[in-house]
Amino acid sequence: MDGFEVALADGTPATVLQIIDDCSRLDLACHAATGETSQAAWDAFSTAAARYGLPRQFLTDNSRAFSGHRYGWESDLAVNLRELGVEPITSRPGHPQTCGKNERAHRTTEQWLARRPTPATLDDLQHLLETYRHSYNNDRPHQAHQGLTPQQRWDITEHTGPASHPLPLPLNITHPTVAPNGTIAVGNAYIGLGRTHAGTPTTIFRTGDHTAIFIGHRLAGTHTLDPTRRYQPLDQPVTEVLRQNRHRTPET
């Protein structure tokens, strides 16, 4: 999945989230949205899954609507995919060739749209996209498939589905520095460590909503993030955790 922008008749920008099958090039979904948001990404995936079933893997770039792994958190899309047994994978930063098939699909779609009247609303754009999908999938032989259309190539391909169980969330490790107000950023939340630690480098191990925060080689505290709160104090003051850890007998 990847997105590209188009303009409506009054100049309002819109985004098309396009999902294609890597093997057959079948256009699984073209979803018109106001922007490349988490909700739009999920709506596009849900539409494709309802039509064609769940995949084994789902490739995107590193847009924040698709993946937060580079930033130390998991996007809603990635969490939902893992719960369904689908492995989310991303392209390497600065290597757009990984998603080259989708970029090529964008160009074909944009050229087709350019030959039609400019849509006035998102609904009009969605209607055009559905017309395009049907024609692209069924009427146009694809050069990569020896004259078969994407739909014909899809039909003769063996499909692998998702895992039979939810996939574990990955471990994210980040190294934020404590801000002057004594907080560190973890995803969209801020955890308070205290102003006395301002400017101190930390290491955060995060799996899902569970975090373990280290200052140097000492555990400063653990915390389960509350998605309803922006600022979140640790359950136990950092100084107390560090004091307890300092008196532990080293293991041999």
KOLBADO-581458 format. One line per field, with one value per atom (N, C-alpha, C): x, y negated, z; residue number from 1. Coordinates in Angstrom, 1 decimal, m for minus. Layout:
KOLBADO-581458
xx <- (X|...)
yy <- (Y|...)
zz <- (Z|...)
num <- (NUM|...)
//
This chain:
KOLBADO-581458
xx <- (0.8|0.0|0.9|0.4|1.0|0.0|0.3|m0.7|m0.2|m1.1|m0.7|m1.8|m1.4|m2.4|m3.0|m4.3|m5.0|m5.7|m6.1|m6.9|m8.3|m9.2|m10.6|m10.9|m12.1|m12.4|m12.1|m12.4|m12.2|m10.8|m9.9|m8.5|m8.2|m9.2|m9.0|m8.2|m7.1|m6.3|m7.0|m6.8|m7.3|m6.2|m6.3|m5.3|m6.0|m5.3|m5.7|m4.8|m5.3|m4.5|m4.7|m3.7|m3.8|m3.1|m3.8|m3.2|m3.2|m2.0|m1.9|m1.3|m1.6|m1.0|0.4|1.4|2.8|3.0|2.3|2.5|1.7|0.4|m0.4|m0.6|m0.2|m0.4|m1.9|m2.7|m4.2|m4.4|m5.2|m5.5|m6.6|m6.1|m7.0|m8.0|m7.5|m8.3|m7.7|m8.5|m8.2|m9.1|m8.6|m9.5|m9.3|m10.3|m10.2|m10.4|m9.5|m9.6|m9.1|m9.4|m9.0|m7.5|m6.8|m5.4|m4.9|m3.5|m2.9|m2.9|m4.0|m4.2|m4.3|m4.2|m4.3|m5.7|m6.7|m8.0|m8.2|m7.7|m7.8|m7.0|m5.8|m5.1|m5.8|m6.4|m7.2|m8.4|m9.1|m10.3|m9.9|m8.8|m8.3|m8.0|m7.2|m6.9|m8.2|m9.1|m10.3|m11.1|m11.1|m11.8|m11.2|m9.9|m9.1|m9.3|m9.3|m9.4|m10.8|m11.8|m13.2|m13.4|m12.7|m12.8|m12.0|m10.8|m9.8|m9.3|m9.6|m9.1|m7.8|m7.3|m6.2|m4.9|m3.8|m2.6|m1.7|m0.5|0.5|1.3|1.7|2.5|1.8|2.2|1.6|2.7|3.1|4.3|3.8|4.5|4.2|5.6|5.6|6.7|6.7|7.5|7.6|6.8|5.7|4.8|4.2|4.0|3.5|2.1|1.4|0.0|0.1|1.3|1.5|2.3|3.4|4.4|5.0|5.1|5.9|7.1|7.5|8.7|9.9|10.2|11.4|11.4|10.2|10.1|9.9|10.0|9.9|8.5|7.5|6.2|5.6|4.4|3.7|2.5|2.3|1.1|m0.1|m1.3|m2.6|m2.7|m2.2|m2.3|m1.5|m0.2|0.7|0.1|m0.4|m0.9|m2.1|m3.0|m4.2|m3.8|m2.8|m2.4|m1.8|m1.0|m0.4|m1.5|m2.5|m3.6|m4.3|m4.3|m5.0|m4.1|m2.8|m1.9|m1.2|m1.3|m0.6|0.7|1.8|3.1|3.2|3.3|3.6|5.1|5.4|6.8|6.9|8.1|8.3|9.5|9.5|10.7|11.8|13.0|14.2|14.1|14.4|14.4|15.3|14.9|15.7|15.9|15.0|15.1|13.7|13.2|11.8|11.6|12.7|12.6|11.8|11.8|11.2|9.7|9.1|7.7|7.5|8.4|8.4|7.1|6.6|5.4|4.2|4.2|3.1|3.2|4.5|4.7|4.3|4.6|4.2|2.7|2.0|0.6|0.0|0.6|0.1|0.2|1.2|1.4|0.3|0.0|m1.1|m2.4|m2.7|m3.9|m4.1|m3.0|m3.0|m3.2|m2.6|m2.8|m4.2|m4.8|m6.2|m7.1|m6.9|m7.7|m7.6|m6.4|m6.1|m7.0|m7.4|m8.2|m9.7|m10.1|m11.5|m11.8|m13.1|m13.4|m13.0|m12.4|m12.0|m13.1|m13.0|m14.1|m14.3|m15.6|m16.0|m15.9|m16.1|m16.2|m15.4|m15.2|m14.5|m15.4|m16.7|m17.5|m17.4|m17.3|m17.1|m15.7|m14.7|m13.4|m13.4|m14.1|m14.2|m14.9|m16.0|m16.7|m15.7|m15.0|m14.0|m13.0|m12.5|m11.5|m12.0|m13.3|m13.9|m14.0|m14.4|m14.4|m13.0|m12.0|m10.7|m10.2|m10.5|m10.1|m10.6|m11.9|m12.5|m11.9|m11.6|m11.0|m9.6|m8.8|m7.4|m7.2|m8.1|m8.0|m8.4|m9.4|m10.1|m9.9|m9.6|m9.6|m8.2|m7.2|m5.9|m4.9|m4.5|m3.4|m2.1|m1.5|m0.3|0.9|1.8|3.1|3.9|3.8|4.6|4.0|2.8|2.2|1.9|2.7|2.5|1.1|0.5|m0.8|m2.0|m1.7|m2.8|m3.2|m4.5|m4.9|m4.5|m4.4|m4.1|m5.2|m6.4|m7.4|m7.2|m6.8|m6.5|m5.3|m4.3|m3.1|m3.4|m4.2|m4.7|m5.4|m6.3|m7.1|m6.3|m5.2|m4.5|m3.3|m3.2|m2.2|m2.6|m1.8|m2.0|m1.8|m2.8|m2.8|m2.5|m1.5|m1.2|m1.9|m2.6|m3.3|m2.4|m3.0|m2.3|m1.9|m1.1|m0.8|m2.1|m2.1|m3.3|m3.4|m2.5|m2.5|m2.0|m2.3|m1.8|m0.2|0.4|1.8|2.3|3.4|3.9|4.3|4.1|4.6|6.1|6.8|8.2|8.7|10.0|10.7|11.2|10.9|11.4|12.4|13.6|14.6|14.9|14.7|15.0|15.9|16.5|17.5|17.2|16.0|15.7|16.5|16.7|17.3|16.2|16.4|15.4|15.3|14.1|13.9|14.1|14.2|14.4|13.3|12.1|11.0|10.9|11.9|12.0|11.3|10.8|10.1|10.8|10.4|10.9|9.7|9.9|8.8|8.8|7.7|7.5|6.3|6.5|5.4|4.7|3.4|2.7|2.5|3.2|3.1|4.4|4.3|5.4|5.5|6.6|6.7|7.6|7.2|7.9|9.0|10.3|11.4|11.9|11.5|12.0|13.0|12.9|13.8|15.3|15.5|16.9|17.7|16.9|17.5|17.5|17.2|17.2|18.5|18.5|19.7|20.4|19.8|20.4|19.9|20.8|20.4|19.8|18.8|18.1|18.0|17.7|17.4|16.1|15.2|13.8|13.6|13.2|12.8|11.3|10.6|9.2|8.6|7.7|6.9|5.5|4.8|3.4|3.3|2.6|2.4|3.4|4.1|5.0|6.4|6.9|8.2|9.1|10.4|11.4|12.4|12.7|13.5|14.8|15.9|17.2|18.0|18.6|19.6|21.0|21.8|23.0|22.7|23.3|23.0|22.1|21.4|20.5|19.1|18.2|16.8|16.2|15.7|15.1|13.6|13.0|11.6|10.9|9.8|8.9|7.6|6.9|5.7|4.8|3.5|2.5|1.8|2.0|1.4|m0.1|m0.7|m2.1|m2.5|m3.1|m3.3|m4.3|m5.0|m5.9|m5.2|m3.9|m3.2|m2.0|m1.8|m0.6|0.6|0.4|1.5|1.3|2.4|2.2|3.4|3.1|4.2|4.5|5.7|6.1|5.3|5.1|4.4|5.2|6.6|7.5|8.5|8.9|9.9|11.2|11.8|13.1|14.2|14.3|15.3|15.2|13.9|13.7|14.1|13.7|14.1|15.6|16.3|17.7|18.4|17.8|18.4|18.3|17.1|16.9|17.9|18.0|18.9|20.4|20.7|22.1|22.6|21.6|21.9|21.7|21.4|21.3|22.6|22.7|23.9|24.2|25.3|25.5|25.6|25.0|25.0|26.3|26.7|28.0|27.7)
yy <- (1.2|0.0|m1.2|m2.2|m3.5|m4.5|m5.8|m6.8|m7.8|m8.5|m9.6|m10.7|m11.9|m13.0|m13.4|m13.8|m14.3|m15.6|m16.4|m17.6|m17.5|m17.9|m17.9|m19.2|m19.3|m20.4|m21.8|m21.9|m23.2|m23.4|m22.5|m22.6|m21.9|m21.4|m20.7|m19.4|m19.3|m18.1|m16.8|m15.7|m14.4|m13.4|m12.3|m11.2|m9.9|m9.2|m7.9|m6.9|m6.0|m4.9|m3.7|m3.2|m2.2|m0.9|0.2|1.5|2.5|3.0|3.9|5.2|6.3|7.6|7.7|8.1|8.0|9.0|10.1|11.1|10.8|10.6|10.5|9.0|8.1|6.7|6.3|7.2|6.9|5.7|4.8|3.6|4.0|4.2|4.7|3.6|2.4|1.3|0.0|m1.0|m2.4|m3.2|m3.7|m4.3|m5.8|m6.6|m8.1|m8.6|m9.5|m10.0|m11.4|m12.1|m13.5|m13.6|m12.5|m12.6|m11.2|m11.0|m9.8|m9.6|m9.2|m9.0|m7.6|m7.3|m6.0|m5.4|m6.2|m5.7|m5.4|m6.2|m6.0|m4.7|m4.5|m3.3|m2.0|m2.1|m0.9|m0.7|m1.8|m1.6|m1.0|m1.4|m0.8|0.6|1.0|2.4|3.2|2.7|3.5|3.7|2.7|2.9|4.0|4.0|5.0|6.4|6.5|7.8|8.3|7.5|8.0|8.5|8.0|8.5|9.7|9.8|10.8|11.7|11.4|12.2|11.5|12.1|11.6|12.1|11.3|11.8|12.3|12.9|13.3|12.2|11.2|10.1|8.8|7.7|6.4|5.4|5.0|4.1|2.6|1.7|0.3|m0.4|m1.7|m2.5|m2.9|m3.9|m4.3|m5.5|m5.7|m6.8|m6.5|m7.6|m7.4|m6.8|m7.0|m6.4|m4.8|m4.4|m2.9|m2.3|m2.9|m2.3|m3.3|m3.0|m3.8|m3.2|m2.1|m1.3|m2.1|m3.0|m3.8|m4.8|m5.1|m6.2|m5.6|m4.3|m3.7|m3.3|m3.2|m2.8|m2.1|m1.4|m0.7|m1.4|m1.6|m2.2|m1.4|m2.0|m1.2|m0.2|m0.5|0.5|1.7|1.5|2.6|3.5|2.8|3.6|4.4|3.8|4.5|5.7|5.5|6.5|7.7|7.5|8.6|9.3|8.6|9.3|10.3|9.9|10.8|11.8|11.9|12.9|12.4|11.2|10.6|9.9|10.2|9.6|8.3|7.1|5.9|5.7|5.4|5.2|3.8|3.2|1.8|1.8|0.8|0.6|0.0|0.2|m0.5|m2.0|m2.8|m4.2|m4.6|m5.5|m6.0|m5.0|m4.0|m3.0|m2.8|m3.8|m3.7|m2.6|m2.0|m0.9|0.3|0.4|1.6|1.5|0.4|0.2|m0.3|0.1|m0.4|0.0|1.3|1.7|0.8|0.4|m0.5|m1.9|m2.4|m3.7|m3.6|m2.5|m2.4|m2.3|m1.6|m1.6|m3.0|m3.8|m5.2|m5.9|m5.8|m6.5|m6.1|m4.8|m4.4|m5.0|m4.9|m5.5|m7.0|m7.7|m9.1|m9.5|m8.8|m9.0|m8.8|m7.7|m7.4|m8.5|m9.0|m10.0|m11.3|m11.6|m12.9|m13.0|m11.8|m11.9|m11.9|m12.0|m12.1|m13.5|m13.9|m15.2|m15.1|m16.2|m16.3|m16.1|m15.2|m14.9|m16.1|m16.3|m17.5|m17.1|m15.8|m15.4|m14.1|m13.7|m12.4|m11.3|m11.4|m10.3|m10.2|m11.3|m11.3|m10.7|m11.0|m10.4|m8.9|m8.5|m7.1|m6.3|m6.9|m6.3|m6.1|m7.1|m7.0|m5.9|m5.9|m4.9|m3.4|m3.2|m1.9|m1.5|m2.5|m2.3|m1.9|m2.7|m2.4|m1.0|m0.6|0.7|1.8|1.7|2.8|2.9|1.8|1.8|2.3|1.8|2.2|3.7|4.2|5.6|6.6|6.2|7.1|6.9|5.7|5.4|5.2|4.9|4.6|5.7|6.4|7.4|6.7|7.4|6.8|7.4|6.5|6.8|7.9|7.8|8.7|10.1|10.3|11.6|12.2|12.0|12.6|12.5|11.3|11.1|11.4|11.9|12.1|10.8|10.6|9.5|9.7|8.7|8.9|9.9|9.8|10.7|12.1|12.4|13.7|14.3|13.4|13.9|14.2|13.4|13.6|15.0|15.2|16.4|17.7|17.7|19.0|19.1|18.1|18.1|18.7|19.5|20.1|19.0|18.8|17.7|18.3|17.6|18.0|16.9|17.4|16.6|16.2|15.6|15.1|16.3|16.0|17.0|17.4|18.5|19.0|18.5|17.6|17.0|15.6|14.8|13.4|13.4|12.4|12.3|11.4|11.8|10.9|9.6|8.6|7.2|7.2|6.4|6.4|5.5|5.7|4.8|3.6|2.4|1.2|0.6|0.1|m0.5|m1.9|m2.8|m4.2|m4.8|m6.0|m6.6|m8.1|m8.4|m9.9|m10.5|m11.8|m12.5|m13.2|m13.3|m13.9|m15.4|m15.9|m17.3|m18.2|m19.5|m20.4|m20.3|m19.9|m19.8|m18.5|m17.6|m16.3|m15.2|m15.3|m14.3|m13.7|m12.5|m11.8|m11.5|m11.6|m11.2|m9.7|m9.1|m7.7|m7.6|m7.5|m7.6|m8.9|m9.0|m10.2|m10.6|m10.0|m10.3|m10.8|m11.5|m12.0|m11.4|m10.8|m10.2|m11.1|m11.4|m12.3|m11.5|m11.9|m11.3|m12.3|m13.6|m14.6|m15.5|m16.8|m17.8|m17.6|m16.9|m16.6|m15.8|m15.1|m14.3|m15.0|m16.3|m17.0|m16.9|m16.6|m16.4|m15.1|m14.2|m12.8|m11.9|m11.2|m10.2|m9.0|m8.4|m7.2|m6.2|m5.0|m3.9|m3.3|m3.2|m2.7|m1.5|m0.4|0.8|0.9|0.9|0.9|2.1|2.8|3.8|3.5|3.2|2.7|1.5|1.6|0.4|0.5|1.6|1.8|1.2|0.4|m0.2|0.1|0.3|0.3|m0.8|m1.6|m2.8|m2.7|m2.9|m2.8|m4.1|m4.5|m5.6|m4.9|m5.1|m4.3|m2.8|m2.1|m0.6|m0.3|m1.3|m1.1|m1.2|m0.3|m0.4|m1.6|m2.5|m3.7|m3.5|m2.6|m2.3|m1.6|m1.0|m0.4|m1.1|m1.1|m1.8|m1.2|m1.1|m0.7|m1.9|m2.2|m3.5|m3.5|m4.6|m4.8|m5.6|m5.0|m5.7|m6.9|m7.0|m8.1|m9.4|m9.2|m10.3|m10.8|m12.1|m12.6|m12.6|m13.2|m13.1|m12.0|m11.3|m10.1|m10.0|m10.2|m10.0|m8.5|m8.2|m6.8|m6.4|m5.1|m4.6|m4.8|m4.8|m4.9|m6.0|m6.9|m7.9|m7.3|m7.9|m7.4|m7.2|m8.3|m8.2|m7.0|m6.6|m5.5|m4.2|m4.1|m2.9|m2.7|m3.9|m3.8|m3.5|m4.0|m3.7|m2.2|m1.6|m0.2|0.6|0.3|1.0|0.9|m0.2|m0.5|0.5|0.9|1.8|3.3|3.6|5.0|5.7|6.9|7.7|8.1|7.8|8.2|9.7|10.2|11.7|12.0|13.3|13.8|15.0)
zz <- (0.0|0.0|0.0|m0.8|m0.8|m1.2|m1.0|m1.4|m2.3|m3.1|m3.9|m3.8|m4.1|m4.0|m5.3|m5.3|m6.4|m5.9|m6.9|m6.5|m7.0|m6.2|m6.6|m7.4|m8.0|m8.9|m8.3|m7.0|m6.4|m5.8|m6.1|m5.7|m4.4|m3.7|m2.4|m2.7|m1.9|m2.1|m1.5|m2.1|m1.7|m1.8|m1.1|m1.2|m1.7|m2.5|m2.9|m2.3|m1.5|m0.9|m1.8|m2.4|m3.4|m2.9|m3.0|m2.6|m3.8|m4.1|m5.2|m4.7|m5.4|m5.1|m5.8|m5.0|m5.5|m6.7|m6.7|m7.8|m9.0|m8.9|m10.1|m10.5|m9.7|m9.9|m9.8|m9.3|m9.2|m8.3|m8.7|m7.9|m6.9|m5.6|m4.6|m4.0|m4.0|m3.4|m3.9|m4.2|m4.4|m3.5|m2.4|m1.4|m1.4|m1.7|m1.7|m0.3|0.2|1.6|1.6|2.7|2.8|3.0|3.5|3.7|4.0|4.1|4.5|6.0|6.5|8.0|8.4|9.7|10.2|9.9|10.0|9.7|8.2|7.4|5.9|5.6|6.2|5.9|6.3|7.4|7.9|7.0|6.6|5.8|4.4|3.9|2.6|2.7|3.8|4.0|4.2|5.0|5.3|4.0|3.1|1.9|1.1|1.0|0.2|0.8|2.1|2.8|2.6|2.6|2.4|1.1|0.1|m1.3|m1.6|m1.0|m1.5|m0.4|0.9|2.0|2.6|3.7|4.3|3.7|3.6|3.1|4.2|3.8|4.7|5.2|4.3|4.6|3.9|4.5|4.0|4.0|2.8|2.6|2.4|3.2|3.0|3.1|2.9|3.2|4.7|5.1|6.5|6.9|6.2|6.5|7.9|8.7|10.1|10.1|9.0|9.0|8.8|8.3|8.1|9.2|9.6|10.5|11.4|12.6|13.6|14.1|13.4|14.0|14.0|13.0|13.0|14.2|14.7|15.7|17.1|17.2|18.5|19.0|18.1|18.5|17.3|17.6|16.6|16.1|14.8|14.3|14.6|14.5|14.6|13.6|12.4|11.3|11.6|12.0|12.3|13.4|14.5|15.6|15.1|14.4|13.9|13.0|12.1|11.2|12.0|13.0|13.8|14.5|15.0|15.7|14.7|13.4|12.4|11.9|12.3|11.8|10.6|10.2|9.0|9.4|8.8|9.2|8.4|9.1|8.5|8.2|6.9|6.6|5.9|6.0|5.4|4.5|3.6|2.8|3.6|3.1|3.8|3.5|4.5|4.3|3.2|2.3|1.2|0.1|0.1|m1.0|m1.6|m2.3|m2.9|m3.9|m4.4|m5.4|m4.8|m3.4|m2.8|m3.1|m3.2|m3.5|m4.9|m5.8|m7.2|m7.9|m7.6|m8.4|m8.0|m6.8|m6.4|m7.0|m7.0|m7.7|m9.2|m9.8|m11.2|m11.4|m10.4|m10.4|m10.2|m9.4|m9.2|m10.5|m11.3|m12.5|m13.5|m13.6|m14.5|m14.1|m12.8|m12.3|m12.5|m12.2|m12.4|m13.9|m14.8|m16.2|m16.6|m16.1|m16.4|m15.9|m14.6|m14.1|m14.8|m15.3|m16.1|m17.3|m17.9|m19.1|m18.8|m17.5|m17.2|m16.5|m16.5|m15.8|m14.4|m13.8|m12.5|m11.5|m10.6|m9.6|m8.7|m8.4|m7.5|m6.0|m5.7|m4.3|m4.1|m2.9|m2.6|m3.2|m3.0|m3.6|m5.1|m5.8|m7.2|m7.5|m6.8|m7.0|m6.7|m5.7|m5.4|m6.5|m7.1|m8.2|m9.4|m9.7|m10.8|m10.5|m9.3|m9.0|m9.1|m8.8|m8.9|m10.4|m11.2|m12.7|m13.2|m12.7|m13.2|m12.7|m11.5|m11.0|m11.8|m12.2|m12.9|m14.3|m15.0|m16.3|m16.2|m15.2|m15.1|m14.8|m13.9|m13.5|m14.6|m15.4|m16.2|m17.7|m18.1|m19.6|m20.2|m19.4|m19.9|m19.6|m20.7|m20.5|m19.9|m19.0|m18.3|m19.0|m19.3|m20.0|m19.2|m17.9|m17.0|m17.0|m17.5|m17.4|m18.7|m19.7|m21.0|m21.6|m21.5|m22.1|m21.2|m20.0|m19.0|m18.3|m18.0|m17.2|m15.8|m14.9|m13.5|m12.9|m13.2|m12.6|m13.1|m14.3|m14.8|m14.0|m13.8|m13.1|m11.7|m11.1|m9.7|m9.6|m10.5|m10.5|m10.5|m11.2|m11.4|m10.4|m9.4|m8.5|m7.2|m6.6|m5.2|m4.2|m3.3|m2.4|m1.0|m0.3|1.1|2.0|3.1|4.0|5.2|6.2|7.4|8.3|9.3|10.3|11.0|11.6|12.3|13.8|14.1|15.5|15.4|16.4|16.4|16.4|15.8|15.8|16.9|17.6|18.7|18.2|19.0|18.7|18.8|17.9|17.9|19.0|19.3|20.3|19.6|20.1|19.6|20.7|20.2|21.1|20.7|21.5|21.2|22.3|21.9|22.9|23.0|23.6|23.8|24.9|24.8|25.9|26.7|28.0|28.9|28.6|28.3|27.9|29.2|29.0|30.1|31.1|30.7|31.7|32.4|32.1|32.8|32.2|30.9|30.3|29.1|28.7|27.5|26.7|25.3|24.4|24.1|24.3|23.9|23.0|21.7|20.8|20.9|21.2|21.3|22.7|23.6|25.1|25.6|26.8|27.5|28.9|29.2|30.5|31.4|32.6|33.5|34.3|34.1|34.9|36.0|35.8|36.8|36.2|36.6|36.0|36.4|37.4|37.8|36.8|35.9|34.8|33.5|33.4|32.2|31.5|30.2|29.4|29.5|30.3|30.4|29.3|28.7|27.7|28.3|27.7|28.2|27.0|27.4|26.5|26.9|25.9|26.1|25.3|26.0|25.4|25.4|24.3|24.2|23.4|24.0|23.4|23.6|22.5|22.7|23.5|24.6|25.5|26.7|26.8|28.0|27.7|28.6|28.4|29.6|29.3|30.3|30.0|31.0|30.8|31.5|30.8|31.5|31.4|32.5|32.5|32.7|31.7|31.7|31.7|32.6|32.6|33.7|34.3|35.4|35.0|35.4|35.1|35.9|35.2|35.9|36.2|35.5|35.8|34.6|34.9|33.8|33.9|32.7|32.6|31.6|31.9|30.8|30.4|29.1|28.6|28.6|28.9|28.9|27.6|26.6|25.4|25.5|26.6|26.8|27.4|27.8|28.5|27.7|27.6|26.9|27.8|29.0|30.0|31.0|31.3|32.2|33.1|34.4|35.4|35.6|35.9|36.3|37.5|37.6|38.8|40.1|39.9|41.0|40.6|41.5|41.1|40.7|39.7|39.2|40.2|41.1|42.1|43.0|43.4|44.2|43.5|42.2|41.5|41.4|41.1|40.9|42.3|43.4|44.7|45.0|44.7|44.9|44.1|42.8|41.9|42.3|42.9|43.3|44.4|45.2|46.3|46.0|44.8|44.4|44.4|44.8|44.7|43.3|42.7|41.3|41.2|40.1|39.8|39.2|39.5|38.9|38.1)
num <- (1|1|1|2|2|2|3|3|3|4|4|4|5|5|5|6|6|6|7|7|7|8|8|8|9|9|9|10|10|10|11|11|11|12|12|12|13|13|13|14|14|14|15|15|15|16|16|16|17|17|17|18|18|18|19|19|19|20|20|20|21|21|21|22|22|22|23|23|23|24|24|24|25|25|25|26|26|26|27|27|27|28|28|28|29|29|29|30|30|30|31|31|31|32|32|32|33|33|33|34|34|34|35|35|35|36|36|36|37|37|37|38|38|38|39|39|39|40|40|40|41|41|41|42|42|42|43|43|43|44|44|44|45|45|45|46|46|46|47|47|47|48|48|48|49|49|49|50|50|50|51|51|51|52|52|52|53|53|53|54|54|54|55|55|55|56|56|56|57|57|57|58|58|58|59|59|59|60|60|60|61|61|61|62|62|62|63|63|63|64|64|64|65|65|65|66|66|66|67|67|67|68|68|68|69|69|69|70|70|70|71|71|71|72|72|72|73|73|73|74|74|74|75|75|75|76|76|76|77|77|77|78|78|78|79|79|79|80|80|80|81|81|81|82|82|82|83|83|83|84|84|84|85|85|85|86|86|86|87|87|87|88|88|88|89|89|89|90|90|90|91|91|91|92|92|92|93|93|93|94|94|94|95|95|95|96|96|96|97|97|97|98|98|98|99|99|99|100|100|100|101|101|101|102|102|102|103|103|103|104|104|104|105|105|105|106|106|106|107|107|107|108|108|108|109|109|109|110|110|110|111|111|111|112|112|112|113|113|113|114|114|114|115|115|115|116|116|116|117|117|117|118|118|118|119|119|119|120|120|120|121|121|121|122|122|122|123|123|123|124|124|124|125|125|125|126|126|126|127|127|127|128|128|128|129|129|129|130|130|130|131|131|131|132|132|132|133|133|133|134|134|134|135|135|135|136|136|136|137|137|137|138|138|138|139|139|139|140|140|140|141|141|141|142|142|142|143|143|143|144|144|144|145|145|145|146|146|146|147|147|147|148|148|148|149|149|149|150|150|150|151|151|151|152|152|152|153|153|153|154|154|154|155|155|155|156|156|156|157|157|157|158|158|158|159|159|159|160|160|160|161|161|161|162|162|162|163|163|163|164|164|164|165|165|165|166|166|166|167|167|167|168|168|168|169|169|169|170|170|170|171|171|171|172|172|172|173|173|173|174|174|174|175|175|175|176|176|176|177|177|177|178|178|178|179|179|179|180|180|180|181|181|181|182|182|182|183|183|183|184|184|184|185|185|185|186|186|186|187|187|187|188|188|188|189|189|189|190|190|190|191|191|191|192|192|192|193|193|193|194|194|194|195|195|195|196|196|196|197|197|197|198|198|198|199|199|199|200|200|200|201|201|201|202|202|202|203|203|203|204|204|204|205|205|205|206|206|206|207|207|207|208|208|208|209|209|209|210|210|210|211|211|211|212|212|212|213|213|213|214|214|214|215|215|215|216|216|216|217|217|217|218|218|218|219|219|219|220|220|220|221|221|221|222|222|222|223|223|223|224|224|224|225|225|225|226|226|226|227|227|227|228|228|228|229|229|229|230|230|230|231|231|231|232|232|232|233|233|233|234|234|234|235|235|235|236|236|236|237|237|237|238|238|238|239|239|239|240|240|240|241|241|241|242|242|242|243|243|243|244|244|244|245|245|245|246|246|246|247|247|247|248|248|248|249|249|249|250|250|250|251|251|251|252|252|252)
//
